[in-house]
Amino acid sequence: MSWRMTAAVFLVVLAGMVTAYWNRPISLLNSTKISLDGYTNIELRGESSWTMSKQADWSSIHPIRARLLSSQVEQWIRLLEQVQPCLAPNGVPSHTIRFTQSGSDLTLDLPVWFDVVGPAKIQFESVWYSVSSEVLEPIRFGLAPFRTSQLLPLALSPTTIKIKVGNSTSLELVRTSSWSVREPLLAPADAGAIQTWLEAVESKSAVAILGHVSQDHAELLSGLFPVAAELSLVGDQSVPGRSIRFGKRLPDGSRLAQVRGEDVIFVVRPEDAAFMLPSPTRFLVPTCTTLVPERVHTIVVAQQAERRNSVTGRFGSAGERLLELLTSTPATNFALASSFANGVIIEAFDRSGETLFSGEIQIEGNQVAVWSDGLARILPLDDDLVSWIQEAVGTTDQDQSSSLPPVGAS
């Protein structure tokens, strides 16, 4: 066989192989894995458009600003990755989904074609693939199905908690080495109560989303939030802060709310709004001291002292009630110390004589006010201890009830 004949046969066989490759059934095409991990921005271009971005979580930044349910967004992205080769569509793609990465030139464009029925088709590296029709939901309806009704994001770890009503600060809590109340007075704060409250705040959700109003509509916002009550949770440089303001009350008692930096208007249950705008007394340490009872050796009221027995190590009956009053009895109310007339000194000492607590005490009917550092706690009092205190101060008429209002109910 001549070389010409050999070459001719080779070309015929090669042409047949190429034709068979291009005409092979769709089911025999190799599936391609589209990896969409690492992209931080997704933009829909076309007849409708939107943009969402991911920092810690996914959020919408166009056409409105709103937090999104990251789990649902990630599920939608996974659907885009599950592709099957298919024939090219008859029409022209109406939309393009663009994936980009912040701080990088990395860009991926996926043209999208769909009709009234049937699966969607996307184009990747010049090949068309079919994807689930669920991919079309945010293309047809926008990002509204992805919006979260959660009022504030999870895992907040603020260093400052502040509540303002109008231009006045009704509460300010600050965490340095420990939590303390800065407004409306200076006092130690109950770290456990703050943590419990923060965890509960994170779980609060709106009963409805009324709509959205951008910050450009100042006149409308001033009508919705005429005298705004605002809760601010401020973090350090590594933790972004969040603020939510509460506005008009609706006929059923619920309130409008909007997170700063977002456009969504939430409808919040009245009890949830009240919980997120608490009285300062929620965070005050409920007991007069946080002393370990075993450290206290001597308690002095005016000139009367109660000491632990040197043999048994226990107080007498009056001493035990005084110890319980200072270390374990929760306050039923709080007030400013300035609300009371001058009381008598009450102090606690350890065995070496070091002062553990120093304050003042005053009987208020069947209760007693104990104060130090400007804060008074109103505590229940039994008749026997009333008699003991009256005897200690040398009077049986020490009921000088204050007419000034307390800081707030506990």
Protein Blocks (a to p, Z undefined) as FASTA:
>chain_A
ZZklmmmmmmmmmmmmmmmmmmpcfklpccddddfehiabdcdedjbdcddddfkbccdf
bfbdcdddfklmmmmmmmmmmccdddddfbdcfbdcddddehiabdcdddddddfeocdd
ddeehiacdddfklmmmmmnojmlmpcfbfbdghiacfbdcddehjbcfbdcddfkbccd
fbfbdcdddfklmmmmmmmmmmpccfbdfbdcdfklmmlmmmmmmbacdddddddfklcc
dddddddddfkopacdddehiabdcdddfklmmmmmccfklmgcfbfblcdfklpmbdce
hjbccdddfklopacfklmmmmmmmmmpccfbdcdfklpccddddddddfkopafbdcdd
ddehjaccddeehiacdddddfklmmmmmmmnopablcccdfbdcfbdZZ
